[in-house]
Amino acid sequence: MGSSGMPSPDGLIRTYYAANAAKLYADANIIIALPSDTFEVNNNYKIIRNELVLHGVDSSRVEFESEGTSTYTQARNISNRFKQVKDTLNLIIITSPEHLYRSILTFRKFGFNQVGGKASFEKNLSNNLLTLKDSDPDKTKLTLSLRYNMWNYLKYEIIVLREYCALSYYKLKGWI
């Protein structure tokens, strides 16, 4: 699940995790769910499927959820596909870290009892690179620390606040 499209860093890392999960669970179907209002959504589906195939996933295992415009509508549409067996299915959701909790709660609300997830994390810069040491005469590491950490942490705060708002909205609507 995700809306960043392909190719993008987020889309590529999600596809990588999905390919690894597909290898681990060789009989599982893979459902690619992107918001239907995403620009060039059909092209994104093809690119993601092709990337999965490059990682050794049989293309016949890949399905698309292209009608939903939110996590709620995507979960509803996927739930409708598996009405008879959804309470017995094991479901792994691969999405961004901040979106995982809401996704799991939403799928559980639709009757999927065995739902787990895998957050697709980015790789952070090492702490050694960002730690200022007395042996650094020109203070370049301080500059790096301010440049990367301060703005990244501000970005994370905004992402977390956005997700709290989304969780509150979903709760008020009765979707989780």
Steps between C-alpha positions, in 0.01 A plus 500: 500500500620846429450807295848610408490321167782354298778551450562667831717407799191406706348300216822313432559405864139380536539291186824354635331401829202359310728289282676363808166418664381335177806274505436413862132417435513335160125425482387852592336744264634853484253787480638835396281775644551858391247782527296518180540876490880467472638651180564231238388225737481233228861563401607476867335158531686371196833634625451344846393166350802504266731576793353208694555273199863619481534379861371154408127531573268324254281765335193276532515552879467878469158664525398865511268703720448807285155624602563627854597858574594451866615229737137448600367453146795282403443275803128487422565399138754234599258374765228463236733280291550258790158509671478128560853441631631829637480385863738212420751686284841619616558853377831688492480869423813667368484877524674800650570490876257776584219341299533145631300528823199661329512242220500207741212645702298567186542147364409355840183709497407326173534155658857401422600334828861417422657826385862596536725744332845591383605864511721608214766708672758712330865477600617782725843656505730348760530672837879509461464726200269736686681517834718801558846414628770726637735370231290664229668840458270642235177384670365333184332229704306763692381639168394152389323438829300818474432457133379141512367439849314822562306493174443125503363509852271788407380295203433203731304718740275616217452142378409381850257788555339430163457134592351587840245716318424216258461252788263742676297545183477124442396449862229767478366349177496153658747362250734361765 
